[in-house]
């Protein structure tokens, strides 16, 4: 067999001298992007903590004289604030007791046992978010 030398079709590529500076630029852009994402994450976490403190303050200052409004407030904000399984279970029990009072024509009084249960739950939330 005849040995035919293989020749390249294209000339070899020239690597530019600024490849190191391009690498540094890409790395610096990546680091800046990480800082921006971290900033937005921290801002969002701070906002949710601020919102949770606001919701807890609403529930703590909720009066039991206006039963219908307090039942709706507790249903809405209680579900937002409950994070653990025990808290979610407590909220569901309280909401089930408050269910009938939401739809009454005349507002009835909340029983003392339910008020104690609500206050106990709010104390748990206060300790959890403190």
N, C-alpha and C positions, 0 to 999 in steps of 0.2 A: 504494500500500500504506500501510496505517496503521502507524505506528511505535508499538509498545507498549513501554513501559519495562520492562526486566527487573529484577525485585526479588529480593533474596536470600530464601531460605526460612528460613535460620537467621541468627541474629545473629552478628556477627564474634566470633571467639574472643579471649579476653583472655589474653595471655602473662603468666605469673606473674613477679613481680619476683625470685624466688629461682632463676631459671634459671642464672645464673652460679655460684651456690653448688652447684647440682646438677652442673654440669659439673666443677667442682673436686673434688667428692666422687667422681664416676665416675673421674676421672683418678687420684686418690689411691688408690682401690681397685685400679685396674689396676696401679699401681706396686707396691703391697703384694703383689699376686698374683704379679708378676714376681719380687720378692725371695723369696717363699716357694718358688716353683718352682726358682729358682737355688739356694737352700739345700738342697732335697731332691736336686737334681742333684749338687751338690758332695759331699753326704753319700754318695750312691751311688757316685760315682767314687772317693772315698776308701776306701770299703768294698771295692770290687773291687781296688784297688791293694793294700790290706792282705791280701786273700785271695790275690792272686797272689804276694806276698812269702811268705806262709805256705806255699803250695804249693811254691814254689821251695825253701824251707827243708826241706820234707819230702823232696824229691827229692835235695837235696844231702847229707842225712844218711842216705839209704837205703843199707843195706849190701848187698853182693852175696853174702853167705853164705846168706841165705834167698832163693833164686832165685825161687820161686813168688810170694812176697809182693812182692819188688822188681819183678817183671815186671808184676804187677797195678797196683802203685802208679805205675810209670812209664807204663803205658798210660793210666791215668785222668788223672793230673796232667799228663803230657806233652802230651796233647791239649788240656787246658785252657790251658796256658801258651804253646803255639805260636801265634804271631800272623802272622808273615810266611810267604810261600810257601816260602822255603828252610827255615825252621824246621819247617813242616808236612811237608815232604818228608823231612827228617831223622828226624822222629818216626815217620813211616810206615815208613821203612826199619828203624829200631830195633825198632819194634813187630812188624814181620814176622819179624825174627830172634828176638824173645822169644816169639813165638806158641806154638812147640812146648814151651817150658819152662813155660808156664802149665798145661798139661794133662798133665804127666808125673807118674807116681805117686811116683817118687823124684826129688828135686830134683838136677839136674845143675849143674855149675859153668858160669858164664858165661865165654865165651872172652875171652882178653885183648884181642883186636881189638875185640870188641863193648864191653868195658869202656872201652877208649880212646875209642870212638865216642860212648858215653854221656857220658863225662866232657867230651869236646869239645863236645857239644851243651849240657851243663849250663853250661859256660863261656860259650857264646854267649848262653844265657838270662840268666846273671848280668850280662853286659855290657849286654844289652838292657834289663833291669829296673833297672839301677843308675842 
